[in-house]
Amino acid sequence: MRAPSLRWNVVANVAARGWNAALSILIVPAVVQAVGAEAYGLVGFFAGLSVFFGFLDLGLSGTANREIARNVALGRDGSENKNLIRTFEVVYWAIALCIGGGLAGASGWIADHWIEARYLSAEEVHAALLIGAGAIMLQWPTSLYSGVLRGLEAQVLQSGISIAAAAIRSLGALAVVWFVSPTVTAYVMTFAVANAAEMLATCIAAWLLLRRSSSAAARARWSVFREVWRFALSFNLVGVLLVALAQGDRLVTAGFLPLDQLGYYSVASTASGGVAMIAWSVSIAVFPRFAGLSAAGNREALRAEYHRAAQVNCFFVVGIALAVTLFAGEVLRVWTGSDVVARAGAPALSLLGAASLLAGAWNAPHTLLVASGHTRVPLVFNAICLAGAVPAWLVMIPRFGIVGAAAVWLGANVVFFFAYLVAAHRRVLAESAWTGVRRDFLGYLVAGVLTLGAGRALTWTRGTWAGCLGLAVGGLAYIAVAWALARRLDVFPARRDAVVAVR
């Protein structure tokens, strides 16, 4: 059978995430100017809290993605997918209501005892938390319906919905704080409206596609949990631990440092987010393909898809990550227009950039392990890293501030890089991990160090605009060298996606 276009799924995911990242990057200076660094720090707290609540997903969205892809690859009846999603839907909405109610009930305590605000009143923080509770509740079910669209490889449609919602969420919020009310409560209210619109559109699209595959009525059948609960639980635990690692630093920072420091850290995290955006865009596109090929036992096709995905990741990730790492001060100064933000955030951004380089490199093997059902390796190493990160945060953040938080995240990514690479190649691909390093990563890393490193070395002490020139020249040189390498490896073939035999 002819598989849906992997190329267009990747392009759509990159476009959607790129649009989201671009809007975030472009509006941050204007939002900070309108509401202040402290209020933006509260927005960063919401972002961390929203992602942290993902542990209540119970692995259902990822399981829906994987099971739908496997059912389609194996030619099973479409009613199985409809029953699966209806069952998951009942659980998802019940948990969403619990999240919203629980967060609303705890908002007073959080405002009085957790958030350390200097300029925002406790009433303002409390009101923002109440609205944020509704925004998180409305956003939460979207991941289930997005999992359906991804499993069906209808990712162009899913990305289109995401792009429209991001426009409402970012541009709408910016318009509100500039022309209606320059308050954090108005900003969060716009988020709630956008989240509701995205959830409804994704829900309708998912069920329309599911109904095309079968005319049978969807029924909640609790017996489906017997077939998927082990994978769902392990998938959820992997995600919980990774979210705790990725977002725990913000929550601890909010407890130990003034809110403006959390604002600087949030700005630095946003600046380094382009790398993760590209890496996860590729992973979202290839996850159902990996799951289908693994279910069909087609190891040769699986190897080809894996190496292509890993090389696409590294082509983009290495250049962007090294640019952010080596030119952190220039990036923040030009982007925000603030010397204060640049001085406060640049050291943390350099470390976050290095961490994002490694995260981009381990993203493909991590995706392969999970899609193939080998969740024990990421589960064990995520647990080990979190066990080490908690005491490290408690020591590093009070002593070194946001630089300490970034350093802990870098250390975790070093562990992930080696663990996931070795495990994926040995357990799934049955080949040496060195093959992946040499074939997929090392060439791009050398190209980036030579080109962008030269640009940094030549402009190290010559001021902001000289540094920007070094970044531009080094970046263009990296693109030229990396493109030549990618063409040699046939990473971006001129031909259309090949027919993938999954049956």
VENCOR-V365988 format. One record per residue. N is the residue number from 0. SS is DSSP state (H for helix, E for strand, C for the rest). D_FIRST is the distance of its C-alpha to the first C-alpha in Angstrom with 1 decimal. Layout:
# VENCOR-V365988
n: [N;N]
ss: [SS;SS]
d_first: [D_FIRST;D_FIRST]
This chain:
# VENCOR-V365988
n: [0;1;2;3;4;5;6;7;8;9;10;11;12;13;14;15;16;17;18;19;20;21;22;23;24;25;26;27;28;29;30;31;32;33;34;35;36;37;38;39;40;41;42;43;44;45;46;47;48;49;50;51;52;53;54;55;56;57;58;59;60;61;62;63;64;65;66;67;68;69;70;71;72;73;74;75;76;77;78;79;80;81;82;83;84;85;86;87;88;89;90;91;92;93;94;95;96;97;98;99;100;101;102;103;104;105;106;107;108;109;110;111;112;113;114;115;116;117;118;119;120;121;122;123;124;125;126;127;128;129;130;131;132;133;134;135;136;137;138;139;140;141;142;143;144;145;146;147;148;149;150;151;152;153;154;155;156;157;158;159;160;161;162;163;164;165;166;167;168;169;170;171;172;173;174;175;176;177;178;179;180;181;182;183;184;185;186;187;188;189;190;191;192;193;194;195;196;197;198;199;200;201;202;203;204;205;206;207;208;209;210;211;212;213;214;215;216;217;218;219;220;221;222;223;224;225;226;227;228;229;230;231;232;233;234;235;236;237;238;239;240;241;242;243;244;245;246;247;248;249;250;251;252;253;254;255;256;257;258;259;260;261;262;263;264;265;266;267;268;269;270;271;272;273;274;275;276;277;278;279;280;281;282;283;284;285;286;287;288;289;290;291;292;293;294;295;296;297;298;299;300;301;302;303;304;305;306;307;308;309;310;311;312;313;314;315;316;317;318;319;320;321;322;323;324;325;326;327;328;329;330;331;332;333;334;335;336;337;338;339;340;341;342;343;344;345;346;347;348;349;350;351;352;353;354;355;356;357;358;359;360;361;362;363;364;365;366;367;368;369;370;371;372;373;374;375;376;377;378;379;380;381;382;383;384;385;386;387;388;389;390;391;392;393;394;395;396;397;398;399;400;401;402;403;404;405;406;407;408;409;410;411;412;413;414;415;416;417;418;419;420;421;422;423;424;425;426;427;428;429;430;431;432;433;434;435;436;437;438;439;440;441;442;443;444;445;446;447;448;449;450;451;452;453;454;455;456;457;458;459;460;461;462;463;464;465;466;467;468;469;470;471;472;473;474;475;476;477;478;479;480;481;482;483;484;485;486;487;488;489;490;491;492;493;494;495;496;497;498;499;500;501;502]
ss: [C;C;C;C;C;H;H;H;H;H;H;H;H;H;H;H;H;H;H;H;H;H;H;H;H;H;H;H;H;H;H;H;H;H;H;C;H;H;H;H;H;H;H;H;H;H;H;H;H;H;H;H;H;H;H;H;H;C;C;H;H;H;H;H;H;H;H;H;H;H;H;H;H;C;C;C;C;H;H;H;H;H;H;H;H;H;H;H;H;H;H;H;H;H;H;H;H;H;H;H;H;H;H;H;H;H;H;H;H;H;H;H;H;H;C;C;C;C;C;C;C;H;H;H;H;H;H;H;H;H;H;H;H;H;H;H;H;H;H;H;C;H;H;H;H;H;H;H;H;H;H;C;C;C;H;H;H;H;H;H;H;H;H;H;H;H;H;H;H;H;H;H;H;H;H;H;H;H;H;C;C;C;C;H;H;H;H;H;H;H;H;H;H;H;H;H;H;H;H;H;H;H;H;H;H;H;H;H;H;H;H;H;H;C;C;C;C;C;C;C;C;C;C;H;H;H;H;H;H;H;H;H;H;H;H;H;H;H;H;H;H;H;H;H;H;H;H;H;H;H;H;H;H;H;H;H;C;C;H;H;H;H;H;H;H;H;H;H;H;H;H;C;H;H;H;H;H;H;H;H;H;H;H;H;H;H;H;H;H;H;H;H;H;H;H;H;C;C;H;H;H;H;H;H;H;H;H;H;H;H;H;H;H;H;H;H;H;H;H;H;H;H;H;H;H;H;C;H;H;H;H;H;H;H;H;H;C;C;H;H;H;H;H;H;H;H;H;H;H;H;H;H;H;H;H;H;H;H;H;H;H;H;H;H;H;H;H;H;H;H;H;C;C;C;C;H;H;H;H;H;H;H;H;H;H;H;H;H;H;H;H;H;H;H;H;H;H;H;H;H;C;H;H;H;H;H;H;H;H;H;H;H;H;H;H;H;H;H;H;H;H;H;H;H;H;H;H;H;H;C;C;C;H;H;H;H;H;H;H;H;H;H;H;H;H;H;H;H;H;H;H;H;H;H;H;H;H;H;C;C;C;C;C;H;H;H;H;H;H;H;H;H;H;H;H;H;H;H;H;H;H;H;H;H;H;H;H;H;H;C;C;C;C;C;C;C;C;C;C;C;C;C;C]
d_first: [0.0;3.8;6.2;9.5;12.1;13.8;16.6;17.4;17.4;19.8;21.9;22.1;23.2;25.7;27.0;27.6;29.2;31.0;32.3;33.5;35.1;36.7;38.2;39.5;41.0;42.5;44.1;45.4;48.6;49.3;48.7;50.9;53.6;53.5;53.5;54.6;53.2;54.2;52.2;49.2;49.6;49.4;46.1;44.9;46.1;44.0;40.9;41.6;42.4;39.3;37.0;39.3;38.7;35.1;36.1;36.4;32.6;32.5;29.1;27.5;25.7;24.1;23.4;21.8;19.5;18.5;18.4;16.2;13.6;14.0;13.9;10.7;9.1;11.0;10.4;14.1;16.1;16.5;20.3;20.2;19.3;22.0;24.6;23.9;24.5;27.5;29.1;28.7;29.9;33.2;33.9;33.0;35.4;38.1;38.0;37.9;41.1;42.7;41.9;43.5;46.5;47.1;47.0;49.2;51.6;51.8;52.1;55.9;56.1;53.6;55.6;58.9;58.1;54.9;54.7;57.5;58.1;61.0;60.8;58.6;60.5;59.5;59.1;56.6;54.6;54.7;53.6;50.7;49.6;49.7;47.5;45.2;44.8;43.5;41.2;39.6;39.3;37.5;35.1;34.2;31.8;29.7;28.0;26.6;25.1;23.8;22.1;20.2;19.1;18.1;16.2;14.1;14.0;16.2;18.5;19.7;21.2;22.7;24.2;25.7;27.5;28.7;30.1;32.0;33.4;34.5;36.4;38.3;38.8;40.2;41.6;42.9;44.5;46.1;47.5;49.0;50.8;52.1;53.2;53.5;54.3;54.2;53.7;51.1;51.0;50.0;47.3;45.8;46.0;43.8;41.2;41.4;40.8;37.7;36.3;36.7;35.0;31.9;31.7;31.9;29.3;26.7;27.5;27.1;23.7;22.3;23.4;22.4;18.7;19.1;20.7;17.9;15.9;19.0;22.4;24.2;26.8;26.3;28.9;30.2;29.9;31.8;30.4;27.1;29.4;30.0;26.4;26.0;29.6;29.9;27.1;28.2;31.7;31.1;28.8;31.5;34.2;32.5;32.3;35.8;37.3;35.5;36.6;40.1;40.2;38.9;41.0;43.9;45.7;46.1;47.4;49.9;50.9;51.7;54.0;55.8;56.0;57.1;54.4;54.7;53.5;50.4;49.9;50.1;47.7;45.3;45.6;44.9;41.9;40.5;41.2;39.2;36.4;34.5;33.3;31.9;30.3;28.2;27.4;26.3;24.3;22.1;22.1;21.1;18.0;16.9;18.1;15.1;12.8;15.6;15.7;12.1;12.3;15.8;15.1;12.7;15.5;13.7;17.0;16.6;13.6;15.6;18.7;17.3;16.2;19.5;21.8;20.3;20.9;24.3;25.3;24.5;26.5;29.4;29.5;30.4;32.0;34.6;36.1;36.4;37.7;40.3;41.4;42.1;43.7;46.0;46.9;47.0;50.4;49.6;46.3;48.2;51.2;49.5;47.0;49.5;52.6;54.5;56.4;56.8;53.1;52.4;55.1;54.2;50.4;50.0;50.6;48.1;45.6;45.9;45.1;42.3;40.8;41.0;39.4;36.5;35.9;35.5;33.4;30.9;30.7;30.2;27.7;24.6;25.8;26.8;23.4;21.9;24.5;24.2;20.4;20.7;23.5;26.3;28.5;31.8;32.3;32.1;34.1;36.8;37.2;37.0;39.8;41.8;41.6;42.5;45.5;46.7;46.0;48.1;51.4;50.5;50.1;53.4;55.1;53.5;53.2;56.9;58.0;55.8;54.4;50.9;50.8;51.0;48.1;45.9;47.1;45.9;42.4;42.4;43.4;40.7;38.1;39.6;39.0;35.4;34.6;35.7;34.7;31.0;30.5;32.0;30.3;26.7;27.1;28.9;27.2;23.5;23.1;26.0;27.6;30.8;31.2;33.1;30.0;28.6;32.0;32.6;29.1;28.2;31.5;34.7;34.5;34.0;36.8;39.2;38.4;39.1;42.3;43.7;43.0;43.5;46.1;48.1;48.0;49.3;51.9;53.3;53.7;54.5;58.0;57.9;57.0;54.1;53.4;53.7;51.2;48.8;49.3;48.6;45.4;44.3;45.1;43.7;40.5;40.0;40.8;38.1;35.5;36.4;36.5;33.3;31.4;32.6;31.5;28.0;27.6;28.8;26.2;23.4;22.8;22.2;20.4;20.9;17.6;14.7;12.2;10.3;6.6;6.6;6.0;7.3;7.9]
